[in-house]
Amino acid sequence: MLGIPLGSYLDRADAEARSSFEERAGRLEAAGFTVRRMPFPDDFDRVVAERLVIGRYELARTHAVWFPRYAERYRAQTAEAIRQGQRIGDDAYAAALRERAAFRDRLVAAMGRNGIDLWITPAATGPAPFGLKSTGDSVMSLPWSYAGVPALALPAGRAADSLPLGMQCVARPGADERLLEWALDMESTLAGSSAPV
């Protein structure tokens, strides 16, 4: 069963990404995949905040030797992130790690309770950005990377400006190989070459 997480998380995707995603979710449903829409995660803003604590803390510790000597050579954004991480104490970091473990437990429990094998979402908030100045907003992958679960993206058409859109597929912890099998089934179904297994 495929799950679509509704709420503030999914609302981060723009209209073009949502439209492409919903069209493909509908095609999967029409092809025989069971799709369930449900609110999740209910604490997305907290997930974003805790991910920031963990990321900034670890970044500052990783650069603890180099940054004092070479701070002027860092990009301004990276230097600011390191300085933020230097202000985060060990207790706050430990609390954020506990929150991450609790989120992962809630994610697995929600999947089990609702019979969800795979979450599907837009892969990004919109089409790929043009050029090399930005890689785009990573918020659509944030809860899954935060939880440490396997995820991948499938092609999901093109935006009006012809830049690509994607559909993200997310499995339970440790289900990496199964995720690849499901993704092959979904990709061939979306391409119209076979029915789901």
C-alpha angles and dihedrals in degrees: 000000000000120000127205112201108221127197137053092342096058090040088069090075115090124239095265094051092045093049093050091045095049091048091054093043087053091051091052090049092049089051092057105271113134110233124193123190115206140157111266142183097019092187101047096141089055091049089053092050095047092046088055092052092051095044096047094044093050093044091053093049092047091054096038093114100039103038098065089053101038106025092128090060095057122095110260092245093050092047091051091049090052091049090051089050091051088060093054113095129218093254093054090049092049090049090051090051090052090050090051091052090048091050091051090051091051090048093053091044092051091051092049095045093051099037093243117162096175137015116219123199140150107287092225139007090261142334121329111280117254116247131003103288094095140016090210133243113322095195094112091062094040102093093046097047088043089056092044096235126145118264138167138176130236125200110268106182131272135292123239089270089053095249114137128264125199144204116222121216120199128189137187121280110287095014095110097128093044089051090057091051093049091046091054090052092048094045093051091046092051089048089052097240102115147000123254119278 
